[in-house]
Amino acid sequence: MSPHRKAGLACASVLAGALALAAGASPLMAQGKLTVFAAASLKNALDEVNAACAADVGEKATISYAGSSALARQIEQGAPADVFISADLAWMAYLSERNLTRKDTELELLGNRIVLVAPADSTSAAEIVPGFDLAGLLGDGKLAMANVDAVPAGRYGKAALEKLGVWASVEADVAQAENVRAALALVSTGEAPAGIVYQTDAAADPKVRILATFPQETHPPIVYPVAQIAASTHEAAAPFLDCLQTGKARALFEKQGFTVLAPVASN
């Protein structure tokens, strides 16, 4: 290619870039999409909130859903997230203690409950009281739970069963899943006769029904905190966090069964 041809292409490229800026290309576009890492149990509600907030934020965020533990580890390893919403305080604290969050943005956003569920066509019944016969309810089947050592829903469930004095009777029969939605799927497909998931997960799946709700005093408070990641400079992060606290977001979260803990800001 001749030097004149190369120079012509370079000028054309510069001109195309200038025209794009003149046509309204924004700084946010140059930064790429706003990326949110969120606990799997938030999917239904946060998808709706994300769509409702798009006009205020300037774009719809790209949301990656998984267990809070997996997401926190990914952020620790440098994954390019802008916002993190955990299903418990512990994993947010894990990142905060390592200076991986902007502490001035940390906020306790939502609350939830954990429930014992069975397939919708199951005839099982249960009353959650100290020493209740969970092993008998399972029979030869498994109890579906999120990972009890790392995933918040699993840790809440294990804590509740220990408090009630029944963990030892079912520990060997627990089918541990990588996140709470995977545990829910084991029950909704009939692979497990019972499982422990969030109340909001059960409400989102018509193929399961709630047998009973765990008393709140049997486990640590279920709190979903949110924060901007320290390495993030995305201009849409702050508007996204603000929109999570608006009345319209509150209504959508409550519709899915969450309790909103954060004070409501103006729309």
C-alpha positions as CSV (number, residue, x, y, z in Angstrom):
1,M,0.0,0.0,0.0
2,S,1.4,3.4,-0.9
3,P,2.2,6.0,1.8
4,H,-0.5,8.3,0.3
5,R,-3.1,5.5,0.6
6,K,-2.1,4.8,4.3
7,A,-2.3,8.5,5.1
8,G,-5.7,8.7,3.5
9,L,-7.0,5.8,5.6
10,A,-5.7,7.3,8.8
11,C,-7.4,10.6,8.0
12,A,-10.6,8.8,7.3
13,S,-10.4,6.9,10.6
14,V,-9.9,10.2,12.5
15,L,-12.8,11.8,10.6
16,A,-15.1,8.8,11.4
17,G,-14.2,9.2,15.1
18,A,-14.9,12.9,15.1
19,L,-18.3,12.3,13.4
20,A,-19.2,9.7,15.9
21,L,-18.5,12.1,18.8
22,A,-20.4,14.8,17.0
23,A,-23.4,12.4,16.6
24,G,-23.6,12.0,20.4
25,A,-21.2,9.2,21.5
26,S,-20.9,9.6,25.3
27,P,-18.0,9.0,27.7
28,L,-20.0,6.1,29.1
29,M,-19.7,4.3,25.8
30,A,-15.9,4.7,25.8
31,Q,-15.9,3.0,29.2
32,G,-17.9,0.0,28.1
33,K,-21.0,-1.3,29.7
34,L,-21.7,-0.8,33.4
35,T,-21.1,-4.2,34.9
36,V,-22.9,-5.4,38.1
37,F,-22.0,-8.6,40.0
38,A,-25.1,-9.7,41.9
39,A,-26.2,-12.7,44.1
40,A,-28.1,-15.3,42.0
41,S,-31.2,-14.9,44.2
42,L,-31.6,-11.3,42.9
43,K,-32.1,-12.2,39.3
44,N,-35.9,-11.7,38.8
45,A,-36.1,-8.5,40.8
46,L,-32.9,-6.9,39.7
47,D,-33.6,-7.6,36.0
48,E,-36.8,-5.6,36.4
49,V,-35.1,-2.9,38.4
50,N,-32.3,-2.6,35.8
51,A,-34.8,-2.1,33.0
52,A,-36.8,0.5,35.0
53,C,-33.6,2.4,35.9
54,A,-32.1,2.5,32.4
55,A,-33.4,5.9,31.6
56,D,-32.1,7.4,34.8
57,V,-28.7,5.7,34.6
58,G,-28.2,6.3,30.9
59,E,-28.0,2.6,30.0
60,K,-29.0,-0.9,31.1
61,A,-26.2,-2.6,33.2
62,T,-24.7,-5.9,32.2
63,I,-25.5,-8.1,35.2
64,S,-23.5,-11.3,36.1
65,Y,-25.4,-13.5,38.6
66,A,-23.7,-16.2,40.7
67,G,-23.1,-17.1,44.3
68,S,-21.9,-14.2,46.4
69,S,-18.7,-16.1,47.3
70,A,-17.8,-16.8,43.7
71,L,-18.4,-13.2,42.7
72,A,-16.4,-11.8,45.6
73,R,-13.4,-14.1,44.7
74,Q,-13.6,-13.0,41.1
75,I,-13.5,-9.3,42.1
76,E,-10.6,-10.1,44.4
77,Q,-8.8,-11.6,41.4
78,G,-9.4,-8.4,39.3
79,A,-12.6,-9.1,37.5
80,P,-13.9,-5.9,35.9
81,A,-17.0,-5.3,38.0
82,D,-18.4,-1.8,38.8
83,V,-21.0,-2.7,41.4
84,F,-21.3,-5.7,43.8
85,I,-24.5,-6.8,45.5
86,S,-24.0,-9.6,48.0
87,A,-26.5,-11.9,49.7
88,D,-24.8,-11.4,53.0
89,L,-22.7,-8.9,54.9
90,A,-19.7,-11.3,55.3
91,W,-18.7,-11.3,51.6
92,M,-19.0,-7.5,51.3
93,A,-16.9,-7.2,54.5
94,Y,-14.4,-9.6,52.8
95,L,-13.9,-7.1,50.0
96,S,-14.2,-4.0,52.1
97,E,-11.4,-5.2,54.5
98,R,-9.1,-5.6,51.4
99,N,-10.0,-2.1,50.2
100,L,-11.7,-3.5,47.1
101,T,-14.9,-1.5,47.7
102,R,-15.6,2.2,47.9
103,K,-16.6,2.3,51.6
104,D,-18.6,5.5,51.2
105,T,-20.9,3.7,48.8
106,E,-21.5,0.6,51.0
107,L,-25.2,0.3,51.9
108,E,-27.5,-2.4,53.4
109,L,-30.1,-2.6,50.6
110,L,-32.4,-5.6,51.1
111,G,-33.6,-8.3,53.5
112,N,-35.0,-11.8,52.8
113,R,-36.2,-15.0,54.5
114,I,-35.2,-18.6,54.1
115,V,-37.8,-21.3,53.6
116,L,-38.2,-25.1,53.3
117,V,-39.6,-26.0,49.9
118,A,-40.8,-29.1,48.1
119,P,-41.9,-29.8,44.5
120,A,-45.3,-28.2,43.8
121,D,-47.0,-31.6,43.4
122,S,-45.5,-33.0,46.7
123,T,-47.8,-34.0,49.5
124,S,-45.1,-33.4,52.2
125,A,-45.9,-31.2,55.2
126,A,-43.6,-29.7,57.8
127,E,-43.6,-27.5,60.8
128,I,-40.2,-25.9,61.6
129,V,-39.7,-26.4,65.4
130,P,-36.7,-27.6,67.4
131,G,-35.9,-31.2,66.6
132,F,-38.5,-31.5,63.7
133,D,-38.2,-34.7,61.6
134,L,-36.5,-33.3,58.5
135,A,-34.7,-36.6,57.9
136,G,-38.1,-38.4,57.8
137,L,-39.4,-35.9,55.3
138,L,-36.5,-36.6,53.0
139,G,-36.9,-40.3,53.1
140,D,-34.3,-41.7,50.7
141,G,-33.9,-38.4,49.0
142,K,-31.6,-35.4,49.3
143,L,-31.9,-31.9,50.9
144,A,-31.0,-29.3,48.2
145,M,-29.0,-26.4,49.6
146,A,-26.5,-23.9,48.3
147,N,-22.9,-24.6,49.4
148,V,-23.1,-24.5,53.1
149,D,-19.5,-23.4,53.6
150,A,-19.4,-20.4,51.2
151,V,-22.7,-19.4,49.7
152,P,-24.9,-17.2,51.9
153,A,-28.1,-19.1,51.5
154,G,-26.4,-22.3,52.4
155,R,-24.7,-20.8,55.4
156,Y,-28.0,-19.4,56.6
157,G,-29.7,-22.7,56.1
158,K,-27.0,-24.7,58.0
159,A,-27.1,-22.2,60.8
160,A,-30.8,-22.6,61.2
161,L,-30.7,-26.4,61.1
162,E,-27.9,-26.4,63.7
163,K,-29.9,-24.0,65.9
164,L,-33.0,-26.3,65.6
165,G,-30.9,-29.3,66.5
166,V,-31.5,-31.2,63.2
167,W,-28.3,-30.6,61.2
168,A,-26.6,-33.8,62.3
169,S,-29.6,-35.9,61.2
170,V,-29.4,-34.6,57.6
171,E,-25.8,-33.5,57.0
172,A,-25.0,-36.7,55.1
173,D,-28.0,-36.2,52.8
174,V,-27.4,-32.6,51.7
175,A,-27.0,-32.1,48.0
176,Q,-24.9,-28.9,47.8
177,A,-25.3,-26.6,44.8
178,E,-23.0,-23.8,43.6
179,N,-25.7,-21.2,44.2
180,V,-29.2,-20.9,45.6
181,R,-30.9,-20.9,42.2
182,A,-29.2,-24.2,41.4
183,A,-30.5,-25.6,44.6
184,L,-34.0,-24.4,43.7
185,A,-33.7,-26.2,40.4
186,L,-33.0,-29.5,42.1
187,V,-36.3,-29.2,43.9
188,S,-38.4,-27.8,41.0
189,T,-37.2,-30.6,38.7
190,G,-38.1,-33.2,41.3
191,E,-34.5,-34.4,41.8
192,A,-34.7,-33.5,45.5
193,P,-37.8,-33.9,47.7
194,A,-37.0,-30.8,49.7
195,G,-34.6,-27.8,49.7
196,I,-33.7,-24.6,51.6
197,V,-33.9,-21.5,49.5
198,Y,-34.8,-17.8,49.9
199,Q,-38.5,-16.9,50.1
200,T,-38.0,-14.8,47.0
201,D,-36.6,-17.8,45.0
202,A,-39.6,-19.9,45.9
203,A,-42.0,-17.2,44.9
204,A,-40.3,-17.0,41.5
205,D,-40.7,-20.7,40.6
206,P,-44.3,-22.1,40.3
207,K,-42.9,-25.7,40.3
208,V,-42.1,-25.5,44.0
209,R,-44.2,-24.7,47.1
210,I,-43.2,-23.4,50.5
211,L,-43.6,-26.0,53.3
212,A,-42.6,-23.6,56.1
213,T,-40.6,-20.5,56.8
214,F,-37.6,-20.6,59.1
215,P,-38.0,-18.4,62.2
216,Q,-35.7,-15.4,61.9
217,E,-34.1,-16.1,65.3
218,T,-32.6,-19.4,64.0
219,H,-30.1,-17.7,61.7
220,P,-28.1,-14.5,61.2
221,P,-30.1,-11.6,59.7
222,I,-30.3,-11.9,55.9
223,V,-29.0,-8.7,54.5
224,Y,-28.0,-7.8,50.9
225,P,-25.4,-5.0,50.9
226,V,-24.4,-3.1,47.8
227,A,-21.2,-1.1,47.0
228,Q,-19.3,0.3,44.1
229,I,-16.0,-1.5,43.5
230,A,-12.9,0.6,44.3
231,A,-11.3,0.1,40.9
232,S,-14.4,1.3,39.1
233,T,-14.5,4.7,37.6
234,H,-17.6,4.2,35.5
235,E,-19.8,7.3,35.5
236,A,-23.0,5.2,35.5
237,A,-22.1,3.5,38.8
238,A,-23.4,6.3,41.1
239,P,-26.6,6.8,39.2
240,F,-27.2,3.1,39.3
241,L,-26.7,2.9,43.0
242,D,-29.0,6.0,43.5
243,C,-31.7,4.3,41.4
244,L,-31.7,1.2,43.6
245,Q,-32.9,3.4,46.4
246,T,-35.8,5.0,44.5
247,G,-39.5,4.3,45.1
248,K,-39.9,2.6,41.7
249,A,-37.0,0.2,42.6
250,R,-38.5,-0.4,46.0
251,A,-41.8,-1.4,44.5
252,L,-40.1,-3.9,42.2
253,F,-38.0,-5.4,45.0
254,E,-41.1,-5.7,47.2
255,K,-43.1,-7.3,44.5
256,Q,-40.6,-10.1,44.4
257,G,-40.8,-10.6,48.2
258,F,-37.7,-8.7,49.4
259,T,-37.7,-6.3,52.3
260,V,-36.2,-3.0,51.5
261,L,-33.8,-1.8,54.2
262,A,-32.4,1.3,52.6
263,P,-34.2,4.6,53.0
264,V,-36.1,5.6,49.8
265,A,-34.5,8.4,47.8
266,S,-36.4,10.5,45.3
267,N,-37.1,9.1,41.9
